[in-house]
Amino acid sequence: MTGANPWLRSPPRGNQISSAMFQPIANSDHTTPTQTRQPTRTTSVTQPVPIDTSPGARSSRQSNEINESSEQLDAANSEGHVEQGEGQTGLVPVAQKQVRKKTIGLGLERLVKRGNRMPIQVVEGQKRPDVPLQAGKLASETGVALRDQLPIFTSWKLYERDEGPAQVQKVLDKVATRLDVQVEHEGPSRAACTDIIKRGVKSEKNKANRGQVQLHQRTGSRSYIAHRYSLRPKYNNMELDPVEFFGECMNSPQNGRTQLADDIYSAARSTTAAVEARLQAQFQATLQAEREDAARKQEELQEQLRVQQASLEEHQSLLR
């Protein structure tokens, strides 16, 4: 275009849109810039947006809803607090800790809240349901009720007499409030729940027993035989005595031995040293006694040899 100034160009399209979005609107009281939303080039105002109904899209929408609710909660908690850079110094913004919501057992919770219960069907002769979902829910709900309701006895026989059956029935009734399972009368469902309770009691007892263990070996997944073999280069291919092997098994490369293990190891080493000294003294005394006895026997033999030699010389003199 002739006659136009080449240095004067029209502003970019983005700037035009930005300036159009913030055009002032006349007002009787005052004038404020109003932001107007412009339709994009790909979607129009009246064009409907397609919604993806696939499982992945539903999961993404649920995650977005959870994130939006978390942002709203953070915004509500941050109201009234002074943001950084507002004129006050020395304020450090504290990050809000986001706690993950419950994600396991939501389907069962919704059923229970609606007044419905998941049916559990156990075939005669079996101890678990055939359907994996039913088997998992039955095991998890029975385990939760067991840990909440049932005291742990030392033997299962105690649950079969006195107050034991009533305690087991409490667990069964608790499970029946969450699942549609027949536990009122004897049958495969009650037998399955009882078997789960029995195994759960054994697991809880094992957990309590493991909590009483005070000395934990530090060999990892390696067996004692393999660990003893791996220590041979350290001790010049010599066999370790039991005390040294105990110290090696209780020793961690990062943290060493615990205080209890170190005390036992030190006491065992001192005891072993005392025992070795006593055995050494006994060995020396025995060896000295054997030497004296051997010397005495040697003198007796020499005396007998001398007597026999004298007798022989006497006989030879008579023969002449």
C-alpha positions as CSV (number, residue, x, y, z in Angstrom):
1,M,0.0,0.0,0.0
2,T,1.6,3.3,-1.1
3,G,1.7,6.3,1.0
4,A,1.2,4.4,4.3
5,N,3.8,4.6,7.0
6,P,5.6,1.3,7.2
7,W,6.4,1.8,10.9
8,L,2.7,1.9,11.8
9,R,1.3,-1.5,11.9
10,S,-2.0,-2.9,13.3
11,P,-1.7,-4.5,16.7
12,P,-1.7,-8.3,16.9
13,R,-5.0,-10.1,17.0
14,G,-4.4,-11.2,20.6
15,N,-4.1,-7.6,21.7
16,Q,-7.3,-6.7,19.8
17,I,-9.2,-9.4,21.7
18,S,-7.7,-8.4,25.0
19,S,-8.7,-4.8,24.4
20,A,-12.2,-5.8,23.4
21,M,-12.5,-7.9,26.5
22,F,-11.9,-5.0,28.7
23,Q,-14.0,-2.2,27.1
24,P,-15.4,0.2,29.7
25,I,-19.2,0.2,30.1
26,A,-21.0,3.4,31.0
27,N,-22.6,3.4,34.4
28,S,-24.5,6.1,36.2
29,D,-22.4,5.7,39.4
30,H,-19.0,4.8,38.2
31,T,-17.2,3.1,35.4
32,T,-15.5,-0.2,35.8
33,P,-13.8,-2.5,33.3
34,T,-16.0,-5.5,32.6
35,Q,-14.5,-8.8,31.3
36,T,-16.5,-10.3,28.5
37,R,-15.9,-13.9,27.4
38,Q,-15.4,-14.4,23.7
39,P,-16.2,-17.6,21.9
40,T,-13.3,-19.6,20.7
41,R,-12.6,-20.5,17.1
42,T,-13.3,-24.2,17.7
43,T,-16.6,-24.0,19.7
44,S,-19.5,-21.6,19.3
45,V,-21.8,-20.3,22.0
46,T,-24.7,-22.5,21.1
47,Q,-22.7,-25.6,20.0
48,P,-23.1,-28.4,22.6
49,V,-19.9,-29.9,24.0
50,P,-19.7,-33.7,23.6
51,I,-19.3,-35.6,26.9
52,D,-17.1,-38.7,27.1
53,T,-18.8,-41.4,29.1
54,S,-16.0,-43.9,29.0
55,P,-14.7,-45.3,32.4
56,G,-11.4,-43.3,32.1
57,A,-13.3,-40.1,31.5
58,R,-15.6,-40.7,34.4
59,S,-12.6,-41.4,36.7
60,S,-11.0,-38.1,35.4
61,R,-14.2,-36.1,36.1
62,Q,-14.4,-37.6,39.6
63,S,-10.7,-36.7,40.2
64,N,-11.4,-33.1,38.9
65,E,-14.4,-32.8,41.3
66,I,-12.2,-33.9,44.2
67,N,-9.5,-31.4,43.2
68,E,-12.1,-28.6,42.8
69,S,-13.6,-29.3,46.3
70,S,-10.1,-29.3,47.8
71,E,-9.3,-26.0,46.1
72,Q,-12.5,-24.5,47.5
73,L,-11.7,-25.8,51.0
74,D,-8.2,-24.3,50.8
75,A,-9.7,-21.0,49.6
76,A,-12.2,-21.0,52.5
77,N,-9.4,-21.7,55.0
78,S,-7.2,-19.0,53.6
79,E,-9.8,-16.2,53.9
80,G,-8.7,-13.5,56.3
81,H,-5.0,-14.4,56.1
82,V,-2.6,-11.9,54.7
83,E,-0.9,-13.0,51.5
84,Q,2.8,-12.6,51.0
85,G,3.7,-9.2,49.5
86,E,0.8,-7.2,51.0
87,G,3.0,-4.9,52.9
88,Q,3.8,-7.0,56.0
89,T,7.1,-8.8,56.3
90,G,8.1,-11.9,58.3
91,L,5.0,-13.9,57.3
92,V,5.7,-17.3,55.9
93,P,2.8,-19.0,54.0
94,V,1.9,-22.4,55.5
95,A,1.0,-25.1,52.9
96,Q,-2.3,-26.8,53.6
97,K,-1.9,-30.6,54.0
98,Q,-4.2,-32.4,51.6
99,V,-5.6,-35.6,53.1
100,R,-6.6,-38.3,50.7
101,K,-10.2,-39.3,51.0
102,K,-11.4,-42.8,51.4
103,T,-11.1,-44.8,48.2
104,I,-11.6,-48.4,49.3
105,G,-15.0,-49.9,50.1
106,L,-17.0,-47.0,48.7
107,G,-19.3,-49.2,46.7
108,L,-20.2,-51.2,49.8
109,E,-20.7,-48.0,51.9
110,R,-23.1,-46.7,49.3
111,L,-25.1,-49.9,49.4
112,V,-25.3,-49.9,53.2
113,K,-26.4,-46.2,53.3
114,R,-29.2,-47.1,50.8
115,G,-30.3,-49.9,53.1
116,N,-29.1,-52.6,50.8
117,R,-26.6,-55.3,51.6
118,M,-24.3,-57.3,49.3
119,P,-25.6,-60.9,49.1
120,I,-23.0,-63.6,50.1
121,Q,-23.5,-67.1,48.7
122,V,-21.3,-70.0,49.8
123,V,-21.7,-73.4,48.2
124,E,-22.1,-76.4,50.5
125,G,-18.7,-78.0,51.2
126,Q,-16.7,-74.8,50.5
127,K,-15.2,-72.3,52.9
128,R,-15.3,-69.2,50.7
129,P,-17.7,-67.8,48.1
130,D,-17.0,-68.5,44.4
131,V,-17.3,-64.9,43.4
132,P,-14.1,-63.1,44.0
133,L,-15.8,-59.8,45.0
134,Q,-18.0,-61.6,47.6
135,A,-15.0,-63.5,49.0
136,G,-13.0,-60.3,49.4
137,K,-15.8,-58.3,51.0
138,L,-16.6,-61.2,53.4
139,A,-13.0,-61.6,54.4
140,S,-12.4,-57.8,54.9
141,E,-15.7,-57.1,56.8
142,T,-15.2,-60.2,59.0
143,G,-11.6,-59.1,59.8
144,V,-12.7,-55.5,60.7
145,A,-15.5,-56.9,63.0
146,L,-13.0,-59.3,64.5
147,R,-10.5,-56.7,65.4
148,D,-13.3,-54.4,66.8
149,Q,-15.4,-56.9,68.7
150,L,-13.5,-60.1,69.6
151,P,-11.0,-60.4,72.5
152,I,-7.9,-62.5,71.6
153,F,-7.6,-65.7,73.7
154,T,-4.6,-68.0,73.8
155,S,-6.4,-71.0,72.3
156,W,-9.4,-71.4,70.0
157,K,-10.8,-74.0,72.5
158,L,-11.6,-71.1,74.8
159,Y,-14.0,-69.7,72.2
160,E,-16.0,-73.0,72.3
161,R,-16.9,-72.8,76.0
162,D,-18.0,-70.2,78.6
163,E,-18.3,-66.8,77.0
164,G,-16.5,-67.7,73.8
165,P,-19.5,-68.5,71.7
166,A,-21.2,-65.2,72.6
167,Q,-18.1,-63.3,71.6
168,V,-18.0,-65.1,68.3
169,Q,-21.7,-64.4,67.8
170,K,-21.1,-60.7,68.2
171,V,-18.7,-60.7,65.3
172,L,-21.2,-62.7,63.2
173,D,-24.0,-60.2,64.0
174,K,-21.7,-57.3,63.1
175,V,-20.9,-58.9,59.7
176,A,-24.6,-59.6,59.1
177,T,-25.4,-55.8,59.5
178,R,-23.0,-55.1,56.6
179,L,-23.5,-58.1,54.3
180,D,-26.5,-60.3,53.4
181,V,-25.0,-63.5,54.8
182,Q,-26.9,-66.3,56.7
183,V,-25.2,-66.6,60.1
184,E,-28.2,-67.2,62.3
185,H,-28.2,-71.0,61.6
186,E,-25.6,-73.6,60.9
187,G,-24.7,-73.7,57.3
188,P,-21.9,-73.0,54.8
189,S,-22.1,-69.2,55.2
190,R,-21.7,-69.5,59.0
191,A,-19.0,-72.0,58.6
192,A,-17.1,-69.7,56.2
193,C,-17.4,-66.8,58.6
194,T,-16.3,-69.0,61.5
195,D,-13.3,-70.2,59.6
196,I,-12.3,-66.6,58.7
197,I,-12.6,-65.7,62.4
198,K,-10.5,-68.7,63.4
199,R,-7.7,-67.7,61.0
200,G,-8.0,-64.1,62.0
201,V,-7.5,-65.0,65.7
202,K,-4.4,-67.0,64.8
203,S,-3.0,-64.0,62.8
204,E,-3.6,-61.7,65.7
205,K,-1.9,-64.1,68.1
206,N,1.1,-64.3,65.7
207,K,1.2,-60.5,65.6
208,A,1.3,-60.3,69.4
209,N,4.0,-62.9,69.5
210,R,6.1,-61.0,66.9
211,G,5.7,-57.9,69.0
212,Q,7.4,-59.7,71.9
213,V,10.5,-60.6,69.9
214,Q,13.4,-58.5,71.3
215,L,16.3,-59.8,69.2
216,H,15.9,-59.5,65.4
217,Q,18.4,-61.1,63.1
218,R,20.0,-58.6,60.6
219,T,20.9,-61.1,57.9
220,G,18.0,-60.1,55.6
221,S,16.7,-62.8,53.4
222,R,19.9,-64.8,53.6
223,S,19.8,-68.0,55.6
224,Y,22.2,-68.6,58.6
225,I,24.2,-71.2,56.6
226,A,24.7,-68.8,53.7
227,H,25.5,-65.9,56.1
228,R,28.1,-68.1,57.9
229,Y,29.7,-69.0,54.5
230,S,29.8,-65.3,53.5
231,L,31.8,-64.5,56.6
232,R,34.6,-66.9,55.9
233,P,36.8,-64.4,54.1
234,K,36.5,-62.0,57.0
235,Y,37.8,-64.6,59.4
236,N,40.5,-66.1,57.1
237,N,38.4,-69.1,56.2
238,M,38.1,-70.2,59.8
239,E,34.9,-71.4,61.4
240,L,33.2,-68.9,63.7
241,D,32.4,-69.8,67.3
242,P,28.8,-69.5,68.4
243,V,29.3,-66.2,70.2
244,E,31.0,-64.5,67.3
245,F,28.4,-65.8,64.9
246,F,25.6,-64.4,67.1
247,G,27.3,-61.0,67.1
248,E,27.5,-61.0,63.3
249,C,23.9,-62.0,62.9
250,M,22.7,-59.2,65.2
251,N,24.9,-56.6,63.6
252,S,23.5,-54.2,61.1
253,P,25.9,-52.5,58.6
254,Q,24.0,-49.2,59.1
255,N,23.0,-49.1,62.8
256,G,25.1,-51.8,64.4
257,R,23.7,-53.9,67.2
258,T,20.8,-53.0,69.5
259,Q,21.6,-52.3,73.1
260,L,20.1,-55.6,74.2
261,A,22.0,-57.6,71.6
262,D,25.2,-55.8,72.4
263,D,24.8,-56.5,76.1
264,I,24.2,-60.2,75.5
265,Y,27.1,-60.3,73.1
266,S,29.5,-58.6,75.5
267,A,28.3,-60.8,78.4
268,A,28.7,-63.9,76.2
269,R,32.2,-62.9,75.2
270,S,33.3,-62.2,78.7
271,T,31.8,-65.5,79.8
272,T,33.4,-67.3,76.9
273,A,36.8,-65.7,77.8
274,A,36.4,-66.8,81.4
275,V,35.4,-70.3,80.4
276,E,38.3,-70.5,77.9
277,A,40.7,-69.4,80.7
278,R,39.3,-72.0,83.1
279,L,39.6,-74.7,80.4
280,Q,43.1,-73.6,79.6
281,A,44.1,-73.8,83.2
282,Q,42.5,-77.2,83.5
283,F,44.3,-78.4,80.4
284,Q,47.6,-77.1,81.7
285,A,47.1,-78.9,85.0
286,T,46.1,-82.1,83.3
287,L,49.1,-81.9,81.0
288,Q,51.4,-81.3,83.9
289,A,50.0,-84.2,85.8
290,E,50.4,-86.5,82.8
291,R,54.0,-85.3,82.3
292,E,54.8,-86.1,86.0
293,D,53.1,-89.5,85.7
294,A,55.1,-90.2,82.5
295,A,58.3,-89.2,84.2
296,R,57.6,-91.4,87.2
297,K,56.8,-94.4,85.0
298,Q,60.0,-93.8,83.0
299,E,62.0,-93.9,86.3
300,E,60.3,-97.1,87.3
301,L,61.1,-98.6,83.9
302,Q,64.7,-97.5,84.2
303,E,64.9,-99.0,87.6
304,Q,63.5,-102.3,86.4
305,L,65.9,-102.3,83.5
306,R,68.8,-101.7,85.8
307,V,67.8,-104.5,88.1
308,Q,67.4,-106.9,85.2
309,Q,70.8,-105.9,83.8
310,A,72.4,-106.6,87.2
311,S,70.8,-109.9,87.4
312,L,72.0,-110.8,84.0
313,E,75.6,-109.9,84.8
314,E,75.4,-112.0,87.9
315,H,74.2,-115.1,86.0
316,Q,77.0,-114.6,83.5
317,S,79.6,-114.5,86.3
318,L,78.3,-117.8,87.7
319,L,78.5,-119.5,84.3
320,R,82.2,-118.7,84.1
